[in-house]
Amino acid sequence: MPRRERNKFVKRGQILELIIEDYAFGGKGIARIRSEEGVFIVFIPNTIPGQKVKAQVKKSTKNYAECNLIDVLESSADEVTVPYQDIPGAPFIQLPIELQHRYKKESTLSLFKRIGKVPNIEELFDELVTSPNLFHYRNKMEYGFSAIGYDRKNKTDIDIFTLGFKRRGVWWMGDNLEKDSGLFDAQVENNISTIRKYCEATGLSPWHGPKREGFFRYFVVRKSYKTNQLLFNLVTTSYDLANFDLIAFSELLKDIFNDRFAGLLHSINDETGDRTLATAGKSQLIAGKDKIIEELLGLNFEISMKSFFQTNPKSAEKLYSKVIDYALENKEAIDNTIVMDLFCGTGTIGQILASRSTNAQIIGVDIVDSAINDAIKNAKRNHIDGLKFYTADVGKFLHEHPQYKNKIKTIILDPSRAGIAPKTLLKIIAINADRLVYVSCNPATQARDTLEMIKHGYEIKKISLVDQFPHTSHIETIVLFEKHSI
């Protein structure tokens, strides 16, 4: 086997100081190393043009290198001051929203040119749908406890009790949240330090990642924008549980949040992996209710701590409205027909579509049983008929129901970040629907699937982008595909 040729610029593990020159899809900044040998490309995530950064090489190939960001040494001239604590979940919060949107649009459309082979994608661009709330838009946040903290002044780790977020790229180091981050509820985040001090005063230890021991693990909060109520979940290990007063902790939360307090759950996670809930962990309701009610486009949804629900509900309303607009662009293809809602989750899109169409039958399919159960309950709560939900793998469902081939005019697709498995995509294409509305939280996999759909006779009619998560690299795309007319 021939020896793999290495580049002459950088080595794995090397520490570099670089100037970010361009922006690539997914929030990766592009730096360039120039020498007599030529120009070498370096990708550093969560950086923007104009910044000077310190980064460590994690992957080095002949043509490019990928780095982990260590620190931003100098800000970009484009950055502005914001009154929030910086956190890893909002790497671009100091970048004006107009520039965020420009970078997201340009880098996303380039994927459809490069991967999807759609050279005229700009001509098919419909709009970039902005989030109604640029700040405090999230309805759920997870805060982690850690016995190893970050000393911001000296920029090193320190043994302290922390409650906040992990430092970017350092799984074992926490960073205390001292004030509002600008992403979640301001009252909650301005009181995280009070909650931390209460827990620390008990004498029980926070989770120590390297040692895989400790009592306090996570503090999770869900918010309803409809009722403004808060649902809490304290996650601990079972060790030392007898020494912690859960009722007293619930009273603390009631004292802080008053009538906004909806309920407190306690969950046990004795697993060593870095995840909020254990696969075999137990949860119990300590006080109040275990669910909150949220509203989307006039429909009510009951949300538990484990339910999947759109993280930015106000932006989700605009996302779903755009999906429905695309689906109903040819209303005759919806009314009195069968519409497939594949990877339907809790069935939100199908319910909205059913409420706005005439005698349409919506078939929703998703492999997650709890999501389908929520979909059925929510449809009954909203008194919407004409929906059938199935818990099944989409590919297997289509294989077991060949009667739908050539009978479906419209399909709605909303897969996970991994996109659609190649064999499943071919089964969807084989149904021979006239129109497909494809929603994606990962445009890279959607662009890949676009190439396959074009090979089988579909073409993009229009594409929109939805900025569900301002100040992050994430963008959602909605693409309307139509079958070539013969």
Summary of the structure (lengths in Angstrom):
residues: 486
radius of gyration: 24.4
end to end distance: 50.1
largest distance: 73.9
contacts: 1591
relative contact order: 0.10
helix: 27%
strand: 32%
